[in-house]
Each structure stands twice: as structure tokens, then as C-alpha cells.
Amino acid sequence: MASATSPNNEKIIFVALDITGMGKVNEHYFSENPKAKRQKAMIITMINGRPYAFETDSSTFSRHEIDRGTRLLIESMRIGPNDDVLDLGCGYGPAGIAAATAAANGKIYLSDINQRAVELARGNIRRNGIKNAEVRHGSMFEPFNGMRFDVIITNPPIRAGREVIESFIKGSHSHLKKNGSLYIVVRTKQGAKTLKRFMHEIFSNAEYAAMRGGYRVMLAKRLD
């Protein structure tokens, strides 16, 4: 076991876990059933003045620290105390778990296609004493047929391709309540401006909720 400190002053504890028979595997963090050797770590950090601990692992997004985009998303999202929230593509769960703290009387749903991420997010919910959240496994909105939310948040898997990201946006419109909000964070150089235009096509409105460090958080509201 070893530890380090990230540029965001997060304490990272690395845990060695040897799984025999598993060599190096080239796969994305949005693979459904990762086969890469387990390399667990624990991130100890502060979010909005509250301490959190997040277990991470190989084949999950930003496993060494909470990435700058997710931090900006958390800082900029507006969650009411009674809101029902969906964290779409939750990874190991930092954004959804922060939303659950904000919506103490609401219900938070986290989802991911990655089975390993789902396992970690469930553990992190328990680890951080969250009682109003649950994690579901599945592709995009499949686990939430017929459900609508006050807020949907996502740091989408850009490497999955534009068609996938546009499906996130179109599906969000149909799964939001009236006046519900979609927050999506994207790197500026990875097409944030183009996605904002697409959000406007779908929602008839879109704006920047925050911009920092090469990331942009876009906000759109369902008005119909």
C-alpha cells in the first residue's frame, strides 16, 4: 500500500490487488465488463466543504483523482433539497453522491454501462453514509423507462463518439420533468461549443453554467 497527493490536494491511497491470469488489456472506461487487472485506490477529498472517500479501480474514468470537469460540474449544478436527480454515466460516483448530499429529501439515481464502476459507486454510497441514492447498471436510459427527473447531470464518455453524446442529450429531454435541468460538462477542445448548439436544437435553450480550466458546463431546461 502506498499513498500520494494529487494536484487537487486529494489524498490517494493505492492498494495492490493481484488477480492471476490477467495481463494488460486495452479497453475503455465505458466497456461493459472490464477485464483489466484490478488496481484499486482510495481518494480522500473535500467537496463543498464536506469530506468524502471514493474507492476507484482500473478501467474506470479518472481513477487517480476527481477530474477537473467533474469538479466544475459539481460546483455549478443547482440541486434543490427535494429534487430527484439522475447521474448518467456515474463512474465511481462523485457527482451523484455530491448531489445526494444536496438533495437530502430527494432521490438520486446513478447509472453506468461499466459493471466495475457500478460496483464501486454502490460501495462509495455506503462508504459516505448516503441513504437517498441507488445505482443501476445499464446503457444510457434503459434502466429508467418511464421515469422523469428534476435534474440530470453527466460527464459523458466523449471517446464513445458524437452519436452517443447526442443520444445522452436527446434522451435527457424526454426524461426530464417540466422545467427540469440538464447539466453536461465537456472539454472546450472536445466539441463543447458544438454540443451547446445541439442542446439548443433539442431544448430550444442552452447556456454556459460555468467555464474553467478548458472545461465548459452547459445547462439546458425542458420548457414543454
C-alpha angles and dihedrals in degrees: 000000000000137000138211140171122243125219087261090059091252116150111232121197115195119209120197113225119175118203109183121225095029118112129176112313125193106220140135127248087245092061109124097222111023116207099186119122112273113256106174125195136173122223116203111193148143123248120183090342096309126107119238136180121208125187112212136181144187117292092035126107118268095349096172097056142352100274122239093248093056091047091052090048091052092048095049103040116101111216122179122215092250099039125129106220136190121204102199114203091009101179109193089343115255098138095043093046091050088050090052090055090052095045097052093163096037134076124252124202122193124190140179139168089223110090092202091053091049090052091050094046091052090051092047092052089057093041092056096045095247113163103173102059139080134184125224128191120226150091116294110303099350094108091052107054110162094008127121130194140203092224135016119193128187144168093195128211098257092184089063088074141255094281091060093048092049088051088055089055097044092045091049091059092056093045098051125092118235108291089013119148135232117202117189127174123205136163111259091231091050095064107282093147092051092048091050089057090050090050088054090053091054101037101026087233139058136160141171111264092184142352126196142137096004094312132108127198111208123202128199129171129211104235102176 
